[in-house]
Amino acid sequence: MTTPDSKQNTPGARRINPLAFSYTLTDAAEMSGLSIATLRRRQKDGALAFVNAGKRTLVNGDSLRKFCGATAAA
């Protein structure tokens, strides 16, 4: 018997909305293919905008989509 290697193969897998207003760092990392540490570095150098929501830090959706598009085009 084999088991699925990825959560995407399971029937109840959660999907990330590509047009969301903001993303958790985990979702942004999964969506962009970058590590959380790299996302934080891109915030520090001004390439990504983060949003503080209470105790949570979120990645701005427009900023992430623009960054991913610019990275793909380069």
Distance bins in CASP14 RR format, pairs under 12 A and 6 or more apart:
PFRMAT RR
TARGET T0000
AUTHOR 0000-0000-0000
RMODE 2
METHOD distances of the structure
MODEL  1
2 9 0 0 0 0 0 1 0 0 0 0 0
3 9 0 0 0 0 1 0 0 0 0 0 0
3 10 0 0 0 0 1 0 0 0 0 0 0
4 10 1 0 1 0 0 0 0 0 0 0 0
4 11 0 0 0 0 1 0 0 0 0 0 0
4 12 0 0 0 0 0 1 0 0 0 0 0
4 13 0 0 0 0 1 0 0 0 0 0 0
6 13 0 0 0 0 1 0 0 0 0 0 0
6 30 0 0 0 0 0 1 0 0 0 0 0
7 13 1 0 1 0 0 0 0 0 0 0 0
7 14 1 0 0 1 0 0 0 0 0 0 0
7 15 0 0 0 0 0 1 0 0 0 0 0
7 16 0 0 0 0 0 1 0 0 0 0 0
7 30 0 0 0 0 0 1 0 0 0 0 0
8 14 0 0 0 0 1 0 0 0 0 0 0
8 15 0 0 0 0 1 0 0 0 0 0 0
8 16 0 0 0 0 0 1 0 0 0 0 0
8 30 0 0 0 0 0 1 0 0 0 0 0
13 30 0 0 0 0 0 1 0 0 0 0 0
14 24 0 0 0 0 0 1 0 0 0 0 0
14 26 0 0 0 0 0 1 0 0 0 0 0
14 27 0 0 0 0 1 0 0 0 0 0 0
14 30 0 0 0 0 0 1 0 0 0 0 0
15 27 0 0 0 0 0 1 0 0 0 0 0
15 30 0 0 0 0 0 1 0 0 0 0 0
15 31 0 0 0 0 0 1 0 0 0 0 0
16 22 0 0 0 0 0 1 0 0 0 0 0
16 23 1 0 0 1 0 0 0 0 0 0 0
16 24 0 0 0 0 1 0 0 0 0 0 0
16 26 0 0 0 0 1 0 0 0 0 0 0
16 27 1 0 1 0 0 0 0 0 0 0 0
16 28 0 0 0 0 1 0 0 0 0 0 0
16 29 0 0 0 0 0 1 0 0 0 0 0
16 30 1 0 0 1 0 0 0 0 0 0 0
16 31 1 0 1 0 0 0 0 0 0 0 0
16 32 0 0 0 0 0 1 0 0 0 0 0
16 33 0 0 0 0 0 1 0 0 0 0 0
16 59 0 0 0 0 0 1 0 0 0 0 0
16 61 0 0 0 0 0 1 0 0 0 0 0
16 64 0 0 0 0 0 1 0 0 0 0 0
17 23 0 0 0 0 1 0 0 0 0 0 0
17 24 0 0 0 0 0 1 0 0 0 0 0
17 27 0 0 0 0 1 0 0 0 0 0 0
17 31 0 0 0 0 1 0 0 0 0 0 0
17 61 0 0 0 0 1 0 0 0 0 0 0
17 64 0 0 0 0 0 1 0 0 0 0 0
17 65 0 0 0 0 0 1 0 0 0 0 0
18 27 0 0 0 0 0 1 0 0 0 0 0
18 28 0 0 0 0 0 1 0 0 0 0 0
18 30 0 0 0 0 0 1 0 0 0 0 0
18 31 1 0 0 1 0 0 0 0 0 0 0
18 32 0 0 0 0 0 1 0 0 0 0 0
18 61 0 0 0 0 1 0 0 0 0 0 0
18 62 0 0 0 0 0 1 0 0 0 0 0
18 64 0 0 0 0 1 0 0 0 0 0 0
18 65 1 0 0 1 0 0 0 0 0 0 0
18 68 0 0 0 0 1 0 0 0 0 0 0
18 69 0 0 0 0 0 1 0 0 0 0 0
19 31 0 0 0 0 0 1 0 0 0 0 0
19 61 0 0 0 0 1 0 0 0 0 0 0
19 62 0 0 0 0 1 0 0 0 0 0 0
19 64 0 0 0 0 0 1 0 0 0 0 0
19 65 0 0 0 0 1 0 0 0 0 0 0
20 27 0 0 0 0 1 0 0 0 0 0 0
20 28 0 0 0 0 1 0 0 0 0 0 0
20 31 0 0 0 0 1 0 0 0 0 0 0
20 51 0 0 0 0 0 1 0 0 0 0 0
20 58 0 0 0 0 1 0 0 0 0 0 0
20 59 0 0 0 0 1 0 0 0 0 0 0
20 60 0 0 0 0 0 1 0 0 0 0 0
20 61 1 0 0 1 0 0 0 0 0 0 0
20 62 0 0 0 0 0 1 0 0 0 0 0
20 63 0 0 0 0 0 1 0 0 0 0 0
20 64 0 0 0 0 1 0 0 0 0 0 0
20 65 0 0 0 0 1 0 0 0 0 0 0
21 49 0 0 0 0 0 1 0 0 0 0 0
21 51 0 0 0 0 1 0 0 0 0 0 0
21 53 0 0 0 0 0 1 0 0 0 0 0
21 58 0 0 0 0 1 0 0 0 0 0 0
21 59 0 0 0 0 0 1 0 0 0 0 0
21 60 1 0 0 1 0 0 0 0 0 0 0
21 61 1 0 0 1 0 0 0 0 0 0 0
21 62 0 0 0 0 1 0 0 0 0 0 0
21 63 0 0 0 0 0 1 0 0 0 0 0
21 64 0 0 0 0 0 1 0 0 0 0 0
21 65 0 0 0 0 0 1 0 0 0 0 0
22 28 0 0 0 0 1 0 0 0 0 0 0
22 31 0 0 0 0 0 1 0 0 0 0 0
22 48 0 0 0 0 0 1 0 0 0 0 0
22 49 0 0 0 0 1 0 0 0 0 0 0
22 50 0 0 0 0 1 0 0 0 0 0 0
22 51 1 0 1 0 0 0 0 0 0 0 0
22 52 0 0 0 0 0 1 0 0 0 0 0
22 53 1 0 0 1 0 0 0 0 0 0 0
22 56 0 0 0 0 1 0 0 0 0 0 0
22 57 0 0 0 0 1 0 0 0 0 0 0
22 58 1 1 0 0 0 0 0 0 0 0 0
22 59 1 0 0 1 0 0 0 0 0 0 0
22 60 1 0 1 0 0 0 0 0 0 0 0
22 61 1 0 1 0 0 0 0 0 0 0 0
22 62 0 0 0 0 1 0 0 0 0 0 0
22 63 0 0 0 0 1 0 0 0 0 0 0
22 64 0 0 0 0 1 0 0 0 0 0 0
22 65 0 0 0 0 0 1 0 0 0 0 0
23 29 0 0 0 0 1 0 0 0 0 0 0
23 30 0 0 0 0 1 0 0 0 0 0 0
23 31 1 0 0 1 0 0 0 0 0 0 0
23 32 0 0 0 0 1 0 0 0 0 0 0
23 34 0 0 0 0 0 1 0 0 0 0 0
23 36 0 0 0 0 0 1 0 0 0 0 0
23 39 0 0 0 0 1 0 0 0 0 0 0
23 48 0 0 0 0 0 1 0 0 0 0 0
23 49 0 0 0 0 0 1 0 0 0 0 0
23 50 0 0 0 0 0 1 0 0 0 0 0
23 51 0 0 0 0 1 0 0 0 0 0 0
23 53 0 0 0 0 0 1 0 0 0 0 0
23 56 0 0 0 0 0 1 0 0 0 0 0
23 57 0 0 0 0 0 1 0 0 0 0 0
23 58 1 0 0 1 0 0 0 0 0 0 0
23 59 1 0 1 0 0 0 0 0 0 0 0
23 60 0 0 0 0 1 0 0 0 0 0 0
23 61 1 0 0 1 0 0 0 0 0 0 0
23 62 0 0 0 0 0 1 0 0 0 0 0
23 63 0 0 0 0 1 0 0 0 0 0 0
23 64 1 0 0 1 0 0 0 0 0 0 0
23 65 0 0 0 0 1 0 0 0 0 0 0
23 67 0 0 0 0 0 1 0 0 0 0 0
23 68 0 0 0 0 0 1 0 0 0 0 0
24 30 0 0 0 0 1 0 0 0 0 0 0
24 31 0 0 0 0 0 1 0 0 0 0 0
24 36 0 0 0 0 1 0 0 0 0 0 0
24 39 0 0 0 0 0 1 0 0 0 0 0
24 50 0 0 0 0 0 1 0 0 0 0 0
24 51 0 0 0 0 0 1 0 0 0 0 0
24 53 0 0 0 0 1 0 0 0 0 0 0
24 56 1 0 0 1 0 0 0 0 0 0 0
24 57 0 0 0 0 1 0 0 0 0 0 0
24 58 1 0 0 1 0 0 0 0 0 0 0
24 59 1 0 0 1 0 0 0 0 0 0 0
24 61 0 0 0 0 0 1 0 0 0 0 0
24 64 0 0 0 0 0 1 0 0 0 0 0
25 31 0 0 0 0 0 1 0 0 0 0 0
25 32 0 0 0 0 0 1 0 0 0 0 0
25 34 0 0 0 0 0 1 0 0 0 0 0
25 35 0 0 0 0 1 0 0 0 0 0 0
25 36 1 0 1 0 0 0 0 0 0 0 0
25 37 0 0 0 0 1 0 0 0 0 0 0
25 38 0 0 0 0 0 1 0 0 0 0 0
25 39 1 0 0 1 0 0 0 0 0 0 0
25 40 1 0 0 1 0 0 0 0 0 0 0
25 42 0 0 0 0 0 1 0 0 0 0 0
25 43 0 0 0 0 1 0 0 0 0 0 0
25 48 0 0 0 0 0 1 0 0 0 0 0
25 50 0 0 0 0 1 0 0 0 0 0 0
25 51 0 0 0 0 0 1 0 0 0 0 0
25 56 0 0 0 0 1 0 0 0 0 0 0
25 57 1 0 0 1 0 0 0 0 0 0 0
25 58 1 0 0 1 0 0 0 0 0 0 0
25 59 1 0 0 1 0 0 0 0 0 0 0
25 60 0 0 0 0 0 1 0 0 0 0 0
25 64 0 0 0 0 0 1 0 0 0 0 0
26 32 0 0 0 0 0 1 0 0 0 0 0
26 33 0 0 0 0 0 1 0 0 0 0 0
26 34 0 0 0 0 0 1 0 0 0 0 0
26 35 0 0 0 0 0 1 0 0 0 0 0
26 36 1 0 0 1 0 0 0 0 0 0 0
26 39 0 0 0 0 1 0 0 0 0 0 0
26 56 0 0 0 0 0 1 0 0 0 0 0
26 57 0 0 0 0 0 1 0 0 0 0 0
26 58 0 0 0 0 0 1 0 0 0 0 0
26 59 0 0 0 0 0 1 0 0 0 0 0
27 33 0 0 0 0 0 1 0 0 0 0 0
27 34 0 0 0 0 0 1 0 0 0 0 0
27 36 0 0 0 0 0 1 0 0 0 0 0
27 39 0 0 0 0 0 1 0 0 0 0 0
27 56 0 0 0 0 0 1 0 0 0 0 0
27 58 0 0 0 0 1 0 0 0 0 0 0
27 59 0 0 0 0 1 0 0 0 0 0 0
27 61 0 0 0 0 0 1 0 0 0 0 0
27 64 0 0 0 0 1 0 0 0 0 0 0
28 34 1 0 0 1 0 0 0 0 0 0 0
28 35 0 0 0 0 0 1 0 0 0 0 0
28 36 0 0 0 0 1 0 0 0 0 0 0
28 38 0 0 0 0 0 1 0 0 0 0 0
28 39 1 0 1 0 0 0 0 0 0 0 0
28 40 0 0 0 0 0 1 0 0 0 0 0
28 42 0 0 0 0 0 1 0 0 0 0 0
28 43 0 0 0 0 0 1 0 0 0 0 0
28 48 0 0 0 0 1 0 0 0 0 0 0
28 49 0 0 0 0 0 1 0 0 0 0 0
28 50 0 0 0 0 1 0 0 0 0 0 0
28 51 0 0 0 0 0 1 0 0 0 0 0
28 57 0 0 0 0 0 1 0 0 0 0 0
28 58 0 0 0 0 1 0 0 0 0 0 0
28 59 1 0 1 0 0 0 0 0 0 0 0
28 60 0 0 0 0 1 0 0 0 0 0 0
28 61 0 0 0 0 1 0 0 0 0 0 0
28 63 0 0 0 0 1 0 0 0 0 0 0
28 64 1 0 1 0 0 0 0 0 0 0 0
28 65 0 0 0 0 0 1 0 0 0 0 0
28 67 0 0 0 0 1 0 0 0 0 0 0
28 68 0 0 0 0 1 0 0 0 0 0 0
29 35 1 0 0 1 0 0 0 0 0 0 0
29 36 1 0 1 0 0 0 0 0 0 0 0
29 37 0 0 0 0 1 0 0 0 0 0 0
29 38 0 0 0 0 1 0 0 0 0 0 0
29 39 1 0 0 1 0 0 0 0 0 0 0
29 40 0 0 0 0 0 1 0 0 0 0 0
29 42 0 0 0 0 0 1 0 0 0 0 0
29 48 0 0 0 0 0 1 0 0 0 0 0
29 59 0 0 0 0 1 0 0 0 0 0 0
29 64 0 0 0 0 0 1 0 0 0 0 0
29 68 0 0 0 0 0 1 0 0 0 0 0
30 36 0 0 0 0 0 1 0 0 0 0 0
30 39 0 0 0 0 0 1 0 0 0 0 0
30 59 0 0 0 0 0 1 0 0 0 0 0
30 64 0 0 0 0 0 1 0 0 0 0 0
30 68 0 0 0 0 0 1 0 0 0 0 0
31 39 0 0 0 0 0 1 0 0 0 0 0
31 59 0 0 0 0 1 0 0 0 0 0 0
31 61 0 0 0 0 1 0 0 0 0 0 0
31 64 1 0 0 1 0 0 0 0 0 0 0
31 65 0 0 0 0 1 0 0 0 0 0 0
31 67 0 0 0 0 0 1 0 0 0 0 0
31 68 1 0 0 1 0 0 0 0 0 0 0
31 69 0 0 0 0 0 1 0 0 0 0 0
32 38 0 0 0 0 1 0 0 0 0 0 0
32 39 1 0 0 1 0 0 0 0 0 0 0
32 42 0 0 0 0 1 0 0 0 0 0 0
32 47 0 0 0 0 0 1 0 0 0 0 0
32 48 0 0 0 0 1 0 0 0 0 0 0
32 59 0 0 0 0 1 0 0 0 0 0 0
32 61 0 0 0 0 0 1 0 0 0 0 0
32 63 0 0 0 0 0 1 0 0 0 0 0
32 64 1 0 0 1 0 0 0 0 0 0 0
32 65 0 0 0 0 1 0 0 0 0 0 0
32 66 0 0 0 0 0 1 0 0 0 0 0
32 67 1 0 0 1 0 0 0 0 0 0 0
32 68 1 0 1 0 0 0 0 0 0 0 0
32 69 0 0 0 0 1 0 0 0 0 0 0
32 70 0 0 0 0 0 1 0 0 0 0 0
32 71 1 0 0 1 0 0 0 0 0 0 0
32 72 0 0 0 0 0 1 0 0 0 0 0
33 39 0 0 0 0 1 0 0 0 0 0 0
33 64 0 0 0 0 0 1 0 0 0 0 0
33 67 0 0 0 0 0 1 0 0 0 0 0
33 68 0 0 0 0 1 0 0 0 0 0 0
33 71 0 0 0 0 1 0 0 0 0 0 0
33 72 0 0 0 0 0 1 0 0 0 0 0
34 40 0 0 0 0 1 0 0 0 0 0 0
34 41 0 0 0 0 1 0 0 0 0 0 0
34 42 1 0 0 1 0 0 0 0 0 0 0
34 43 0 0 0 0 0 1 0 0 0 0 0
34 47 0 0 0 0 0 1 0 0 0 0 0
34 48 0 0 0 0 1 0 0 0 0 0 0
34 59 0 0 0 0 0 1 0 0 0 0 0
34 64 0 0 0 0 1 0 0 0 0 0 0
34 67 0 0 0 0 1 0 0 0 0 0 0
34 68 0 0 0 0 1 0 0 0 0 0 0
34 71 0 0 0 0 1 0 0 0 0 0 0
35 41 0 0 0 0 1 0 0 0 0 0 0
35 42 0 0 0 0 0 1 0 0 0 0 0
36 42 0 0 0 0 0 1 0 0 0 0 0
36 43 0 0 0 0 0 1 0 0 0 0 0
36 48 0 0 0 0 0 1 0 0 0 0 0
36 50 0 0 0 0 0 1 0 0 0 0 0
36 57 0 0 0 0 0 1 0 0 0 0 0
36 59 0 0 0 0 1 0 0 0 0 0 0
37 43 0 0 0 0 0 1 0 0 0 0 0
37 44 0 0 0 0 0 1 0 0 0 0 0
38 44 0 0 0 0 0 1 0 0 0 0 0
38 45 0 0 0 0 0 1 0 0 0 0 0
38 47 0 0 0 0 0 1 0 0 0 0 0
38 48 0 0 0 0 1 0 0 0 0 0 0
38 59 0 0 0 0 0 1 0 0 0 0 0
38 67 0 0 0 0 0 1 0 0 0 0 0
38 71 0 0 0 0 0 1 0 0 0 0 0
39 45 0 0 0 0 0 1 0 0 0 0 0
39 46 0 0 0 0 0 1 0 0 0 0 0
39 47 0 0 0 0 1 0 0 0 0 0 0
39 48 1 0 0 1 0 0 0 0 0 0 0
39 49 0 0 0 0 0 1 0 0 0 0 0
39 50 0 0 0 0 1 0 0 0 0 0 0
39 57 0 0 0 0 1 0 0 0 0 0 0
39 58 0 0 0 0 0 1 0 0 0 0 0
39 59 1 0 0 1 0 0 0 0 0 0 0
39 60 0 0 0 0 0 1 0 0 0 0 0
39 61 0 0 0 0 0 1 0 0 0 0 0
39 63 0 0 0 0 0 1 0 0 0 0 0
39 64 0 0 0 0 1 0 0 0 0 0 0
39 67 0 0 0 0 1 0 0 0 0 0 0
39 68 0 0 0 0 0 1 0 0 0 0 0
40 46 0 0 0 0 0 1 0 0 0 0 0
40 47 0 0 0 0 0 1 0 0 0 0 0
40 48 0 0 0 0 1 0 0 0 0 0 0
40 50 0 0 0 0 1 0 0 0 0 0 0
40 57 0 0 0 0 1 0 0 0 0 0 0
40 59 0 0 0 0 1 0 0 0 0 0 0
41 47 0 0 0 0 1 0 0 0 0 0 0
41 48 0 0 0 0 1 0 0 0 0 0 0
41 50 0 0 0 0 0 1 0 0 0 0 0
42 48 1 0 1 0 0 0 0 0 0 0 0
42 49 0 0 0 0 1 0 0 0 0 0 0
42 50 0 0 0 0 1 0 0 0 0 0 0
42 59 0 0 0 0 1 0 0 0 0 0 0
42 60 0 0 0 0 0 1 0 0 0 0 0
42 63 0 0 0 0 1 0 0 0 0 0 0
42 64 0 0 0 0 1 0 0 0 0 0 0
42 66 0 0 0 0 0 1 0 0 0 0 0
42 67 1 0 0 1 0 0 0 0 0 0 0
42 68 0 0 0 0 0 1 0 0 0 0 0
42 70 0 0 0 0 0 1 0 0 0 0 0
42 71 0 0 0 0 1 0 0 0 0 0 0
43 49 1 0 0 1 0 0 0 0 0 0 0
43 50 1 0 1 0 0 0 0 0 0 0 0
43 51 0 0 0 0 0 1 0 0 0 0 0
43 52 0 0 0 0 0 1 0 0 0 0 0
43 57 0 0 0 0 1 0 0 0 0 0 0
43 58 0 0 0 0 0 1 0 0 0 0 0
43 59 0 0 0 0 1 0 0 0 0 0 0
43 60 0 0 0 0 1 0 0 0 0 0 0
43 63 0 0 0 0 1 0 0 0 0 0 0
43 64 0 0 0 0 0 1 0 0 0 0 0
43 67 0 0 0 0 0 1 0 0 0 0 0
44 50 0 0 0 0 1 0 0 0 0 0 0
45 67 0 0 0 0 0 1 0 0 0 0 0
46 60 0 0 0 0 0 1 0 0 0 0 0
46 63 0 0 0 0 1 0 0 0 0 0 0
46 66 0 0 0 0 0 1 0 0 0 0 0
46 67 0 0 0 0 1 0 0 0 0 0 0
47 59 0 0 0 0 0 1 0 0 0 0 0
47 60 0 0 0 0 0 1 0 0 0 0 0
47 63 0 0 0 0 1 0 0 0 0 0 0
47 64 0 0 0 0 0 1 0 0 0 0 0
47 66 0 0 0 0 1 0 0 0 0 0 0
47 67 1 0 1 0 0 0 0 0 0 0 0
47 68 0 0 0 0 0 1 0 0 0 0 0
47 69 0 0 0 0 0 1 0 0 0 0 0
47 70 0 0 0 0 1 0 0 0 0 0 0
47 71 0 0 0 0 1 0 0 0 0 0 0
47 74 0 0 0 0 0 1 0 0 0 0 0
48 57 0 0 0 0 0 1 0 0 0 0 0
48 58 0 0 0 0 0 1 0 0 0 0 0
48 59 1 0 0 1 0 0 0 0 0 0 0
48 60 1 0 0 1 0 0 0 0 0 0 0
48 61 0 0 0 0 1 0 0 0 0 0 0
48 62 0 0 0 0 0 1 0 0 0 0 0
48 63 1 0 1 0 0 0 0 0 0 0 0
48 64 1 0 0 1 0 0 0 0 0 0 0
48 65 0 0 0 0 0 1 0 0 0 0 0
48 66 0 0 0 0 1 0 0 0 0 0 0
48 67 1 0 1 0 0 0 0 0 0 0 0
48 68 0 0 0 0 1 0 0 0 0 0 0
48 70 0 0 0 0 0 1 0 0 0 0 0
48 71 0 0 0 0 0 1 0 0 0 0 0
49 57 0 0 0 0 0 1 0 0 0 0 0
49 58 0 0 0 0 1 0 0 0 0 0 0
49 59 1 0 0 1 0 0 0 0 0 0 0
49 60 1 0 1 0 0 0 0 0 0 0 0
49 61 0 0 0 0 1 0 0 0 0 0 0
49 62 1 0 0 1 0 0 0 0 0 0 0
49 63 1 1 0 0 0 0 0 0 0 0 0
49 64 0 0 0 0 1 0 0 0 0 0 0
49 65 0 0 0 0 0 1 0 0 0 0 0
49 66 0 0 0 0 1 0 0 0 0 0 0
49 67 0 0 0 0 1 0 0 0 0 0 0
50 56 0 0 0 0 0 1 0 0 0 0 0
50 57 1 0 1 0 0 0 0 0 0 0 0
50 58 1 0 0 1 0 0 0 0 0 0 0
50 59 1 0 1 0 0 0 0 0 0 0 0
50 60 1 0 0 1 0 0 0 0 0 0 0
50 61 0 0 0 0 0 1 0 0 0 0 0
50 63 0 0 0 0 1 0 0 0 0 0 0
50 64 0 0 0 0 1 0 0 0 0 0 0
50 67 0 0 0 0 0 1 0 0 0 0 0
51 57 1 0 0 1 0 0 0 0 0 0 0
51 58 1 0 1 0 0 0 0 0 0 0 0
51 59 1 0 0 1 0 0 0 0 0 0 0
51 60 1 0 1 0 0 0 0 0 0 0 0
51 61 0 0 0 0 1 0 0 0 0 0 0
51 62 0 0 0 0 0 1 0 0 0 0 0
51 63 0 0 0 0 1 0 0 0 0 0 0
51 64 0 0 0 0 0 1 0 0 0 0 0
52 58 1 0 0 1 0 0 0 0 0 0 0
52 59 0 0 0 0 0 1 0 0 0 0 0
52 60 0 0 0 0 0 1 0 0 0 0 0
53 59 0 0 0 0 0 1 0 0 0 0 0
53 60 0 0 0 0 0 1 0 0 0 0 0
58 64 0 0 0 0 1 0 0 0 0 0 0
59 65 0 0 0 0 0 1 0 0 0 0 0
59 66 0 0 0 0 0 1 0 0 0 0 0
59 67 0 0 0 0 1 0 0 0 0 0 0
59 68 0 0 0 0 0 1 0 0 0 0 0
60 66 0 0 0 0 1 0 0 0 0 0 0
60 67 0 0 0 0 1 0 0 0 0 0 0
61 67 0 0 0 0 1 0 0 0 0 0 0
61 68 0 0 0 0 1 0 0 0 0 0 0
62 68 0 0 0 0 0 1 0 0 0 0 0
62 69 0 0 0 0 0 1 0 0 0 0 0
63 69 0 0 0 0 0 1 0 0 0 0 0
63 70 0 0 0 0 0 1 0 0 0 0 0
64 70 0 0 0 0 0 1 0 0 0 0 0
64 71 0 0 0 0 0 1 0 0 0 0 0
65 71 0 0 0 0 0 1 0 0 0 0 0
65 72 0 0 0 0 0 1 0 0 0 0 0
66 72 0 0 0 0 0 1 0 0 0 0 0
66 73 0 0 0 0 0 1 0 0 0 0 0
67 73 0 0 0 0 0 1 0 0 0 0 0
67 74 0 0 0 0 0 1 0 0 0 0 0
68 74 0 0 0 0 0 1 0 0 0 0 0
END
